[in-house]
Amino acid sequence: MVTSGCAGRVVVTPSDAPAAAATVLATRAAAHQTALVAPQPLVLDTPTQAILETATPEPASEPAPVTMPPAVVTIEHTVSTGDTLIGIAFEYGVPMAAIQLANDLGSETGLLAGQVLDIPPASDWASASPFWVLALVEEGDTLSGIAARYGLTLADLQAANRLGDADILRIGQPLVLPLAAPAEVVRAVPPTHTPPPTVAPEPTVAVAMDTEEAAAAVDILPAEPTVTPPAPPPPSGEVADWPMEVYRLINAVRAEHGVPPYGYNEVLAHAAALHGADCQQRGYCNHTGSDGSNVRARVQRAGYAAAGAAECIVYSKTPQQAVAWWMDEAPPNDAHRRTLLSTWVTEIGIAVVPIGNGSYYFIADFGRPGGS
């Protein structure tokens, strides 16, 4: 035991706490015994001193009760093959961001079989949708820019992260994106490229895909293929018929607008299915594959010789809802609608990929054959 004395004070190291406690208690007992054996005489020099000595002492104030914070109760979830972050979020009624924060995942949404995740209480995220997700601040980012990129208001983004106007963002700082739908649906990223002249739309087409279209609908830049994703399992039950139902609905809409029907191409459908499997694995979907590929690279990798390509993706529950969402757009923000009615691309392939909670990614890949 290490002790030091100062006006009767004893300082005890933690490792010797039990022995020190016994010493202190013994010292106090000895002092008490001495006081009983040899009491000091009471001397009254003045009436004032007598009053002070005989006055009833005020009771000592009791210490304020210590309130312990409530314990955080989490549930452990062991990731199984096929689990996705969005699927787990739906299962437990919490947003993806809550799971990412509780497990220090950052913006990562991919999971590994056997990985153990802490699932926080749903009551802590009562007002959040499962699509809330984390994004990391990158160099040059501003809060208003991030809000615009994901179709959020600045106030909503600030409220979700408890940020004020004066707060400064740090590179790598995680931000909660309070999304009401998958990021690939709500994200509004303007196109940053101009198509090469060899794949520019012909001037005589009825509905042309041009550089003003959102990147969410059209991507015709060439890219070198890198990693081939695994083939997805074939759909089963009623869902197995949904790709052809989407195809039928799209051609019915085209007939209403006086444009010829799309031809169905199984190679395009396979490319869409491969991209869907990639989206399913990482837990979100957009027009850039996990290997950095764009739609033209993916259809070429699948074996489709494309002069140009386009892609539409939507998160929905039925073929009817998917097509209705694509068509429910008004110019100039009608990239999906124009793609469905285009006469520049002439073929289509469709994949429907389940993501949990009775919802699906509907992916339509469009192509114009003739590329090398």
C-alpha positions, 0 to 999 in steps of 0.5 A, a space after each residue: 500500500 502506498 500512502 501519504 499523510 497530510 492533516 490526517 488524510 490517507 491516499 491509497 493506491 487502487 491495488 491496495 484498497 482492501 488493506 488500506 480500508 482495513 487500516 483506516 477503519 482500525 485507526 478510526 476505532 482506536 481514536 474512538 476508544 481513546 476518546 472514551 477513556 480520556 475525555 477532554 473536560 468542558 471549559 466554559 469561559 463565557 456564556 457565548 461559548 456555553 451556548 455554542 457548546 450546548 447548541 443542537 448541531 444542524 443535521 448534515 445535508 444528505 448527498 444528492 442521489 446519483 442517477 445512473 444512465 439507463 443501460 443500452 440494450 442491443 441485440 446481436 445479429 450474426 450475418 448469414 449468407 444473403 443478408 444485406 444491410 437494408 434487409 437487416 434494417 427492415 427486420 429490426 425496424 432501425 435505419 441502416 445508419 444506426 447499425 453502421 454507427 453501432 458497429 463502426 462501419 463508417 459508410 460501408 454497407 457490405 457484410 460478411 457471412 458470420 459477422 456479428 452486428 450489434 443492433 441498437 433499440 428501435 425506440 432510439 430511431 422511432 422517426 427514422 426510415 430504414 433507408 437512413 444511411 451514413 456517408 463520409 465527408 469528402 474533400 470539398 464537400 459542403 453541407 448544402 452540397 451534400 443535401 442537394 446531392 441526395 435531395 434533402 433539405 439543409 434543415 433536415 440534414 442538420 437536424 439528423 446530425 445535430 449540426 448548426 450553421 457554424 459547424 465545420 465539416 471534417 474530411 472523413 466525418 460520418 453524416 447521417 443521410 435521412 433518406 425516405 427511399 434508397 439513395 439511388 432513387 433520391 440522389 440527384 447528381 447532374 451529369 458530368 460528362 459529354 458523350 463521345 461523338 460516335 455514340 451521340 443521339 441521331 438528330 432524327 429520333 423522336 425521343 433522344 437521350 442527350 447530355 441534359 439527362 440525369 445520370 440516374 437514367 443514362 450512362 453511355 460512357 465506355 469503361 473497362 470491365 474489371 471484376 465479374 460479379 457472381 451470377 444471381 439465383 433465378 427468381 421463383 414463384 410469381 416474381 419469375 414472371 415480373 420481368 416480362 410483365 414490366 416489359 409488357 407494361 413498358 411496350 403498352 406505354 410506348 404504344 400509347 405514345 405512338 412509338 414502336 415496341 422494344 425488342 427483348 434481349 436476354 443478354 441485356 437481361 443477364 447484365 441487369 441481373 448481374 448488376 442486381 446481384 451486386 446491388 443486393 450484396 452491398 445493400 444499395 443500388 445505383 448506376 455504378 457497380 461495386 467495381 466502378 463499372 457503368 451500364 455500357 461496360 456491364 452490357 458489353 461484359 455480358 456480351 452485348 455489342 452496344 453502340 449505346 446503353 441506358 439503365 433505369 432502376 427503381 425500388 418498388 413492390 410491383 411491376 405496375 408501381 415500378 413502371 408508374 414511377 418511371 413514367 411519373 416525371 415532368 420535363 425537364 426532369 423526366 430522364 426515366 420517362 424519356 428513356 422508356 419512350 426512346 427510339 434511339 435505344 431499341 432493345 431492353 432486358 429486365 431483372 427483378 431482385 428481392 431486397 427484403 420487406 416485400 420490396 425489389 430492385 427493378 432494373 431495366 437495361 436498354 441497348 442500341 446494337 452495333 458497337 464494337 
